[in-house]
Amino acid sequence: MTIRKVPMRTCVACTTTRPKKELVRVVRTVEGQLLLDRRGKVSGRGAYLCPSLECVEKALKSHRLERALEVPLTQELVEELRRIDEATV
C-alpha cells in the first residue's frame, strides 16, 4: 500500500500552511470571472484563505487577494467572503 501525500497550500492572509481541503480557494477564471471554488477544481488562477473571518478581513484590508489574483475584487465576492466560517469547508 502506498501512502499518498496530502496537498498543502498557504493562506494568503496569515501565511499558515494547511492541507488544501481545509482552505477556501478564490479563483480568477480564464474569462476573468472571480468566484469561490469550494471543490478546488475550477480552472484558473487561485489563491487560498483560511475559512475564518479574521483571515478574510486581513486579506481584504491588505489587498493580498487582489495581488495574488492580479485583479480588483468585486463587491459580490467580498460579501461572499465575509460570510465564510469554519462550517464552509
N, CA, C and O atoms as a Tinker XYZ file with bonds, in Angstrom:
   356  protein
     1  N      0.843000   -1.177000    0.000000    73     2
     2  CA     0.000000    0.000000    0.000000    64     1     3
     3  C      0.892000    1.247000    0.000000    63     2     4     5
     4  O      1.835000    1.344000    0.786000    81     3
     5  N      0.587000    2.194000   -0.886000    73     3     6
     6  CA     1.352000    3.431000   -0.942000    64     5     7
     7  C      0.630000    4.528000   -0.167000    63     6     8     9
     8  O     -0.598000    4.619000   -0.184000    81     7
     9  N      1.395000    5.334000    0.492000    73     7    10
    10  CA     0.835000    6.451000    1.247000    64     9    11
    11  C      0.856000    7.678000    0.350000    63    10    12    13
    12  O      1.897000    8.051000   -0.192000    81    11
    13  N     -0.309000    8.300000    0.203000    73    11    14
    14  CA    -0.421000    9.478000   -0.659000    64    13    15
    15  C     -0.062000   10.731000    0.130000    63    14    16    17
    16  O     -0.410000   10.871000    1.303000    81    15
    17  N      0.643000   11.635000   -0.543000    73    15    18
    18  CA     0.971000   12.905000    0.079000    64    17    19
    19  C     -0.258000   13.795000    0.084000    63    18    20    21
    20  O     -1.005000   13.838000   -0.894000    81    19
    21  N     -0.469000   14.509000    1.189000    73    19    22
    22  CA    -1.589000   15.438000    1.301000    64    21    23
    23  C     -1.148000   16.762000    0.683000    63    22    24    25
    24  O     -0.139000   17.326000    1.106000    81    23
    25  N     -1.893000   17.278000   -0.321000    73    23    26
    26  CA    -1.504000   18.559000   -0.911000    64    25    27
    27  C     -1.649000   19.688000    0.103000    63    26    28    29
    28  O     -2.693000   19.827000    0.739000    81    27
    29  N     -0.608000   20.485000    0.250000    73    27    30
    30  CA    -0.596000   21.592000    1.204000    64    29    31
    31  C     -0.639000   22.910000    0.442000    63    30    32    33
    32  O     -0.058000   23.031000   -0.637000    81    31
    33  N     -1.335000   23.902000    1.013000    73    31    34
    34  CA    -1.416000   25.237000    0.438000    64    33    35
    35  C     -1.226000   26.261000    1.547000    63    34    36    37
    36  O     -1.402000   25.952000    2.726000    81    35
    37  N     -0.865000   27.485000    1.163000    73    35    38
    38  CA    -0.606000   28.553000    2.128000    64    37    39
    39  C     -1.694000   29.613000    2.036000    63    38    40    41
    40  O     -2.045000   30.059000    0.943000    81    39
    41  N     -2.220000   30.009000    3.175000    73    39    42
    42  CA    -3.212000   31.082000    3.249000    64    41    43
    43  C     -2.523000   32.402000    2.886000    63    42    44    45
    44  O     -1.447000   32.699000    3.405000    81    43
    45  N     -3.134000   33.194000    2.000000    73    43    46
    46  CA    -2.519000   34.462000    1.596000    64    45    47
    47  C     -2.556000   35.496000    2.711000    63    46    48    49
    48  O     -1.786000   36.455000    2.679000    81    47
    49  N     -3.428000   35.326000    3.694000    73    47    50
    50  CA    -3.554000   36.307000    4.774000    64    49    51
    51  C     -2.575000   36.031000    5.916000    63    50    52    53
    52  O     -1.779000   36.899000    6.275000    81    51
    53  N     -2.632000   34.836000    6.482000    73    51    54
    54  CA    -1.819000   34.532000    7.672000    64    53    55
    55  C     -0.566000   33.726000    7.349000    63    54    56    57
    56  O      0.252000   33.477000    8.235000    81    55
    57  N     -0.405000   33.320000    6.108000    73    55    58
    58  CA     0.733000   32.517000    5.606000    64    57    59
    59  C      0.914000   31.185000    6.336000    63    58    60    61
    60  O      2.019000   30.643000    6.373000    81    59
    61  N     -0.156000   30.662000    6.909000    73    59    62
    62  CA    -0.129000   29.340000    7.532000    64    61    63
    63  C     -0.304000   28.285000    6.452000    63    62    64    65
    64  O     -1.180000   28.411000    5.596000    81    63
    65  N      0.516000   27.252000    6.482000    73    63    66
    66  CA     0.394000   26.147000    5.536000    64    65    67
    67  C     -0.517000   25.093000    6.144000    63    66    68    69
    68  O     -0.281000   24.598000    7.246000    81    67
    69  N     -1.574000   24.758000    5.388000    73    67    70
    70  CA    -2.562000   23.777000    5.840000    64    69    71
    71  C     -2.917000   22.862000    4.673000    63    70    72    73
    72  O     -2.644000   23.196000    3.520000    81    71
    73  N     -3.526000   21.707000    4.965000    73    71    74
    74  CA    -3.994000   20.861000    3.862000    64    73    75
    75  C     -4.981000   21.622000    2.971000    63    74    76    77
    76  O     -5.809000   22.396000    3.452000    81    75
    77  N     -4.874000   21.383000    1.681000    73    75    78
    78  CA    -5.690000   22.079000    0.679000    64    77    79
    79  C     -7.182000   22.024000    0.996000    63    78    80    81
    80  O     -7.888000   23.012000    0.797000    81    79
    81  N     -7.668000   20.895000    1.480000    73    79    82
    82  CA    -9.099000   20.734000    1.745000    64    81    83
    83  C     -9.593000   21.588000    2.910000    63    82    84    85
    84  O    -10.796000   21.815000    3.033000    81    83
    85  N     -8.692000   22.064000    3.765000    73    83    86
    86  CA    -9.078000   22.898000    4.906000    64    85    87
    87  C     -9.166000   24.380000    4.541000    63    86    88    89
    88  O     -9.622000   25.189000    5.349000    81    87
    89  N     -8.740000   24.735000    3.348000    73    87    90
    90  CA    -8.727000   26.136000    2.922000    64    89    91
    91  C     -9.807000   26.401000    1.884000    63    90    92    93
    92  O    -10.318000   25.479000    1.248000    81    91
    93  N    -10.143000   27.669000    1.725000    73    91    94
    94  CA   -11.106000   28.108000    0.718000    64    93    95
    95  C    -10.315000   28.694000   -0.447000    63    94    96    97
    96  O     -9.421000   29.515000   -0.246000    81    95
    97  N    -10.644000   28.274000   -1.656000    73    95    98
    98  CA    -9.946000   28.768000   -2.842000    64    97    99
    99  C    -10.781000   29.839000   -3.524000    63    98   100   101
   100  O    -11.969000   29.655000   -3.792000    81    99
   101  N    -10.128000   30.962000   -3.798000    73    99   102
   102  CA   -10.742000   32.026000   -4.589000    64   101   103
   103  C    -10.042000   31.970000   -5.936000    63   102   104   105
   104  O     -8.812000   31.952000   -5.997000    81   103
   105  N    -10.811000   31.943000   -7.013000    73   103   106
   106  CA   -10.213000   31.745000   -8.328000    64   105   107
   107  C    -10.642000   32.832000   -9.302000    63   106   108   109
   108  O    -11.779000   33.303000   -9.274000    81   107
   109  N     -9.698000   33.224000  -10.172000    73   107   110
   110  CA    -9.991000   34.086000  -11.316000    64   109   111
   111  C     -9.960000   33.178000  -12.530000    63   110   112   113
   112  O     -8.911000   32.646000  -12.893000    81   111
   113  N    -11.109000   33.004000  -13.151000    73   111   114
   114  CA   -11.197000   32.099000  -14.293000    64   113   115
   115  C    -10.508000   32.709000  -15.509000    63   114   116   117
   116  O    -10.123000   33.879000  -15.505000    81   115
   117  N    -10.364000   31.899000  -16.539000    73   115   118
   118  CA    -9.745000   32.354000  -17.782000    64   117   119
   119  C    -10.527000   33.523000  -18.379000    63   118   120   121
   120  O     -9.953000   34.399000  -19.026000    81   119
   121  N    -11.855000   33.524000  -18.153000    73   119   122
   122  CA   -12.709000   34.599000  -18.666000    64   121   123
   123  C    -12.625000   35.862000  -17.813000    63   122   124   125
   124  O    -13.183000   36.894000  -18.185000    81   123
   125  N    -11.930000   35.793000  -16.667000    73   123   126
   126  CA   -11.791000   36.952000  -15.796000    64   125   127
   127  C    -12.813000   37.027000  -14.683000    63   126   128   129
   128  O    -12.842000   38.006000  -13.938000    81   127
   129  N    -13.653000   36.012000  -14.556000    73   127   130
   130  CA   -14.684000   35.983000  -13.515000    64   129   131
   131  C    -14.054000   35.565000  -12.189000    63   130   132   133
   132  O    -13.205000   34.675000  -12.157000    81   131
   133  N    -14.468000   36.205000  -11.095000    73   131   134
   134  CA   -13.991000   35.847000   -9.756000    64   133   135
   135  C    -15.056000   35.041000   -9.039000    63   134   136   137
   136  O    -16.228000   35.417000   -9.039000    81   135
   137  N    -14.651000   33.920000   -8.419000    73   135   138
   138  CA   -15.612000   33.120000   -7.680000    64   137   139
   139  C    -14.928000   32.275000   -6.624000    63   138   140   141
   140  O    -13.720000   32.044000   -6.673000    81   139
   141  N    -15.729000   31.815000   -5.660000    73   139   142
   142  CA   -15.239000   30.881000   -4.647000    64   141   143
   143  C    -15.300000   29.486000   -5.244000    63   142   144   145
   144  O    -16.323000   29.076000   -5.792000    81   143
   145  N    -14.210000   28.772000   -5.132000    73   143   146
   146  CA   -14.123000   27.414000   -5.661000    64   145   147
   147  C    -14.105000   26.458000   -4.483000    63   146   148   149
   148  O    -13.042000   26.165000   -3.936000    81   147
   149  N    -15.256000   25.976000   -4.094000    73   147   150
   150  CA   -15.367000   25.129000   -2.907000    64   149   151
   151  C    -14.779000   23.732000   -3.118000    63   150   152   153
   152  O    -14.353000   23.095000   -2.155000    81   151
   153  N    -14.751000   23.253000   -4.350000    73   151   154
   154  CA   -14.223000   21.910000   -4.616000    64   153   155
   155  C    -12.763000   21.919000   -5.050000    63   154   156   157
   156  O    -12.113000   20.874000   -5.038000    81   155
   157  N    -12.236000   23.081000   -5.434000    73   155   158
   158  CA   -10.837000   23.176000   -5.840000    64   157   159
   159  C    -10.565000   22.656000   -7.232000    63   158   160   161
   160  O     -9.438000   22.260000   -7.531000    81   159
   161  N    -11.568000   22.645000   -8.094000    73   159   162
   162  CA   -11.422000   22.058000   -9.421000    64   161   163
   163  C    -11.532000   23.071000  -10.568000    63   162   164   165
   164  O    -11.229000   22.735000  -11.713000    81   163
   165  N    -11.958000   24.300000  -10.276000    73   163   166
   166  CA   -12.171000   25.287000  -11.326000    64   165   167
   167  C    -10.833000   25.708000  -11.916000    63   166   168   169
   168  O     -9.874000   25.965000  -11.188000    81   167
   169  N    -10.780000   25.774000  -13.237000    73   167   170
   170  CA    -9.569000   26.169000  -13.933000    64   169   171
   171  C     -9.352000   27.678000  -13.801000    63   170   172   173
   172  O    -10.288000   28.461000  -13.961000    81   171
   173  N     -8.137000   28.071000  -13.515000    73   171   174
   174  CA    -7.819000   29.493000  -13.415000    64   173   175
   175  C     -6.792000   29.759000  -12.339000    63   174   176   177
   176  O     -6.267000   28.833000  -11.721000    81   175
   177  N     -6.508000   31.033000  -12.117000    73   175   178
   178  CA    -5.530000   31.441000  -11.110000    64   177   179
   179  C     -6.199000   31.452000   -9.736000    63   178   180   181
   180  O     -7.231000   32.098000   -9.548000    81   179
   181  N     -5.614000   30.743000   -8.786000    73   179   182
   182  CA    -6.244000   30.613000   -7.482000    64   181   183
   183  C     -5.416000   31.178000   -6.352000    63   182   184   185
   184  O     -4.195000   31.299000   -6.454000    81   183
   185  N     -6.097000   31.523000   -5.269000    73   183   186
   186  CA    -5.469000   31.947000   -4.025000    64   185   187
   187  C     -6.252000   31.287000   -2.894000    63   186   188   189
   188  O     -7.467000   31.113000   -2.992000    81   187
   189  N     -5.566000   30.926000   -1.840000    73   187   190
   190  CA    -6.193000   30.191000   -0.744000    64   189   191
   191  C     -6.290000   31.033000    0.514000    63   190   192   193
   192  O     -5.408000   31.836000    0.816000    81   191
   193  N     -7.395000   30.832000    1.251000    73   191   194
   194  CA    -7.653000   31.534000    2.504000    64   193   195
   195  C     -8.122000   30.542000    3.560000    63   194   196   197
   196  O     -8.823000   29.578000    3.254000    81   195
   197  N     -7.728000   30.789000    4.805000    73   195   198
   198  CA    -8.300000   30.029000    5.919000    64   197   199
   199  C     -9.781000   30.404000    6.008000    63   198   200   201
   200  O    -10.138000   31.548000    5.728000    81   199
   201  N    -10.642000   29.472000    6.389000    73   199   202
   202  CA   -12.075000   29.775000    6.465000    64   201   203
   203  C    -12.447000   30.502000    7.752000    63   202   204   205
   204  O    -13.377000   30.098000    8.451000    81   203
   205  N    -11.726000   31.570000    8.065000    73   203   206
   206  CA   -12.030000   32.354000    9.262000    64   205   207
   207  C    -12.223000   33.812000    8.871000    63   206   208   209
   208  O    -11.570000   34.313000    7.955000    81   207
   209  N    -13.115000   34.479000    9.566000    73   207   210
   210  CA   -13.379000   35.883000    9.278000    64   209   211
   211  C    -12.125000   36.722000    9.507000    63   210   212   213
   212  O    -11.907000   37.715000    8.812000    81   211
   213  N    -11.308000   36.335000   10.467000    73   211   214
   214  CA   -10.070000   37.060000   10.755000    64   213   215
   215  C     -9.138000   37.065000    9.540000    63   214   216   217
   216  O     -8.606000   38.114000    9.173000    81   215
   217  N     -8.939000   35.916000    8.923000    73   215   218
   218  CA    -8.077000   35.835000    7.735000    64   217   219
   219  C     -8.702000   36.550000    6.542000    63   218   220   221
   220  O     -7.996000   37.197000    5.768000    81   219
   221  N    -10.008000   36.439000    6.388000    73   219   222
   222  CA   -10.689000   37.128000    5.283000    64   221   223
   223  C    -10.496000   38.630000    5.412000    63   222   224   225
   224  O    -10.127000   39.292000    4.442000    81   223
   225  N    -10.739000   39.174000    6.596000    73   223   226
   226  CA   -10.589000   40.622000    6.801000    64   225   227
   227  C     -9.145000   41.070000    6.611000    63   226   228   229
   228  O     -8.900000   42.138000    6.051000    81   227
   229  N     -8.191000   40.271000    7.068000    73   227   230
   230  CA    -6.776000   40.610000    6.904000    64   229   231
   231  C     -6.400000   40.638000    5.419000    63   230   232   233
   232  O     -5.679000   41.532000    4.975000    81   231
   233  N     -6.889000   39.656000    4.656000    73   231   234
   234  CA    -6.600000   39.593000    3.222000    64   233   235
   235  C     -7.235000   40.759000    2.475000    63   234   236   237
   236  O     -6.641000   41.297000    1.541000    81   235
   237  N     -8.447000   41.155000    2.886000    73   235   238
   238  CA    -9.130000   42.271000    2.228000    64   237   239
   239  C     -8.453000   43.600000    2.563000    63   238   240   241
   240  O     -8.247000   44.437000    1.684000    81   239
   241  N     -8.112000   43.788000    3.830000    73   239   242
   242  CA    -7.506000   45.046000    4.275000    64   241   243
   243  C     -6.136000   45.274000    3.635000    63   242   244   245
   244  O     -5.802000   46.397000    3.258000    81   243
   245  N     -5.352000   44.214000    3.516000    73   243   246
   246  CA    -4.001000   44.346000    2.968000    64   245   247
   247  C     -3.944000   44.156000    1.449000    63   246   248   249
   248  O     -2.870000   44.245000    0.856000    81   247
   249  N     -5.087000   43.898000    0.821000    73   247   250
   250  CA    -5.196000   43.698000   -0.638000    64   249   251
   251  C     -4.381000   42.500000   -1.129000    63   250   252   253
   252  O     -3.970000   42.466000   -2.289000    81   251
   253  N     -4.147000   41.529000   -0.262000    73   251   254
   254  CA    -3.358000   40.360000   -0.651000    64   253   255
   255  C     -4.073000   39.488000   -1.681000    63   254   256   257
   256  O     -3.432000   38.917000   -2.563000    81   255
   257  N     -5.389000   39.385000   -1.573000    73   255   258
   258  CA    -6.130000   38.605000   -2.572000    64   257   259
   259  C     -6.054000   39.271000   -3.936000    63   258   260   261
   260  O     -5.862000   38.599000   -4.949000    81   259
   261  N     -6.204000   40.580000   -3.964000    73   259   262
   262  CA    -6.135000   41.294000   -5.244000    64   261   263
   263  C     -4.774000   41.118000   -5.906000    63   262   264   265
   264  O     -4.687000   40.939000   -7.121000    81   263
   265  N     -3.714000   41.168000   -5.107000    73   263   266
   266  CA    -2.369000   40.974000   -5.658000    64   265   267
   267  C     -2.185000   39.549000   -6.154000    63   266   268   269
   268  O     -1.621000   39.332000   -7.226000    81   267
   269  N     -2.657000   38.577000   -5.383000    73   267   270
   270  CA    -2.495000   37.173000   -5.771000    64   269   271
   271  C     -3.273000   36.844000   -7.043000    63   270   272   273
   272  O     -2.802000   36.084000   -7.888000    81   271
   273  N     -4.472000   37.424000   -7.172000    73   271   274
   274  CA    -5.318000   37.141000   -8.335000    64   273   275
   275  C     -5.078000   38.104000   -9.491000    63   274   276   277
   276  O     -5.539000   37.871000  -10.608000    81   275
   277  N     -4.352000   39.186000   -9.217000    73   275   278
   278  CA    -3.987000   40.193000  -10.220000    64   277   279
   279  C     -5.183000   40.924000  -10.813000    63   278   280   281
   280  O     -5.128000   41.380000  -11.955000    81   279
   281  N     -6.271000   41.038000  -10.040000    73   279   282
   282  CA    -7.449000   41.814000  -10.448000    64   281   283
   283  C     -8.114000   42.396000   -9.203000    63   282   284   285
   284  O     -7.980000   41.831000   -8.117000    81   283
   285  N     -8.837000   43.527000   -9.341000    73   283   286
   286  CA    -9.592000   44.042000   -8.191000    64   285   287
   287  C    -10.766000   43.112000   -7.875000    63   286   288   289
   288  O    -11.344000   42.500000   -8.773000    81   287
   289  N    -11.107000   43.014000   -6.591000    73   287   290
   290  CA   -12.212000   42.143000   -6.170000    64   289   291
   291  C    -13.557000   42.816000   -6.428000    63   290   292   293
   292  O    -13.675000   44.038000   -6.348000    81   291
   293  N    -14.561000   42.012000   -6.737000    73   291   294
   294  CA   -15.912000   42.531000   -6.913000    64   293   295
   295  C    -16.592000   42.632000   -5.553000    63   294   296   297
   296  O    -16.226000   41.918000   -4.619000    81   295
   297  N    -17.568000   43.505000   -5.441000    73   295   298
   298  CA   -18.302000   43.666000   -4.182000    64   297   299
   299  C    -19.035000   42.384000   -3.805000    63   298   300   301
   300  O    -19.127000   42.050000   -2.624000    81   299
   301  N    -19.562000   41.657000   -4.804000    73   299   302
   302  CA   -20.264000   40.406000   -4.532000    64   301   303
   303  C    -19.330000   39.379000   -3.902000    63   302   304   305
   304  O    -19.713000   38.677000   -2.966000    81   303
   305  N    -18.093000   39.292000   -4.421000    73   303   306
   306  CA   -17.133000   38.340000   -3.878000    64   305   307
   307  C    -16.736000   38.725000   -2.457000    63   306   308   309
   308  O    -16.597000   37.854000   -1.599000    81   307
   309  N    -16.554000   40.010000   -2.201000    73   307   310
   310  CA   -16.201000   40.476000   -0.862000    64   309   311
   311  C    -17.294000   40.092000    0.127000    63   310   312   313
   312  O    -17.002000   39.613000    1.222000    81   311
   313  N    -18.552000   40.301000   -0.254000    73   311   314
   314  CA   -19.674000   39.938000    0.622000    64   313   315
   315  C    -19.728000   38.428000    0.858000    63   314   316   317
   316  O    -20.000000   37.981000    1.972000    81   315
   317  N    -19.468000   37.645000   -0.190000    73   315   318
   318  CA   -19.477000   36.185000   -0.058000    64   317   319
   319  C    -18.333000   35.723000    0.853000    63   318   320   321
   320  O    -18.509000   34.809000    1.658000    81   319
   321  N    -17.170000   36.351000    0.725000    73   319   322
   322  CA   -16.033000   36.008000    1.577000    64   321   323
   323  C    -16.317000   36.312000    3.040000    63   322   324   325
   324  O    -15.916000   35.552000    3.922000    81   323
   325  N    -17.006000   37.415000    3.305000    73   323   326
   326  CA   -17.307000   37.792000    4.688000    64   325   327
   327  C    -18.312000   36.843000    5.337000    63   326   328   329
   328  O    -18.448000   36.835000    6.560000    81   327
   329  N    -19.019000   36.042000    4.533000    73   327   330
   330  CA   -19.974000   35.077000    5.090000    64   329   331
   331  C    -19.305000   33.726000    5.381000    63   330   332   333
   332  O    -19.957000   32.799000    5.861000    81   331
   333  N    -18.015000   33.620000    5.091000    73   331   334
   334  CA   -17.281000   32.368000    5.313000    64   333   335
   335  C    -17.098000   32.118000    6.809000    63   334   336   337
   336  O    -16.845000   33.040000    7.584000    81   335
   337  N    -17.230000   30.879000    7.185000    73   335   338
   338  CA   -16.874000   30.476000    8.546000    64   337   339
   339  C    -16.364000   29.028000    8.489000    63   338   340   341
   340  O    -16.300000   28.436000    7.412000    81   339
   341  N    -16.017000   28.486000    9.596000    73   339   342
   342  CA   -15.434000   27.133000    9.646000    64   341   343
   343  C    -16.351000   26.067000    9.046000    63   342   344   345
   344  O    -15.867000   25.038000    8.574000    81   343
   345  N    -17.658000   26.292000    9.056000    73   343   346
   346  CA   -18.596000   25.305000    8.535000    64   345   347
   347  C    -18.589000   25.243000    7.010000    63   346   348   349
   348  O    -19.133000   24.305000    6.427000    81   347
   349  N    -17.982000   26.224000    6.365000    73   347   350
   350  CA   -17.978000   26.310000    4.912000    64   349   351
   351  C    -17.201000   25.159000    4.275000    63   350   352   353
   352  O    -17.610000   24.615000    3.250000    81   351
   353  N    -16.101000   24.804000    4.880000    73   351   354
   354  CA   -15.211000   23.807000    4.274000    64   353   355
   355  C    -15.648000   22.409000    4.604000    63   354   356
   356  O    -15.012000   21.446000    4.176000    81   355
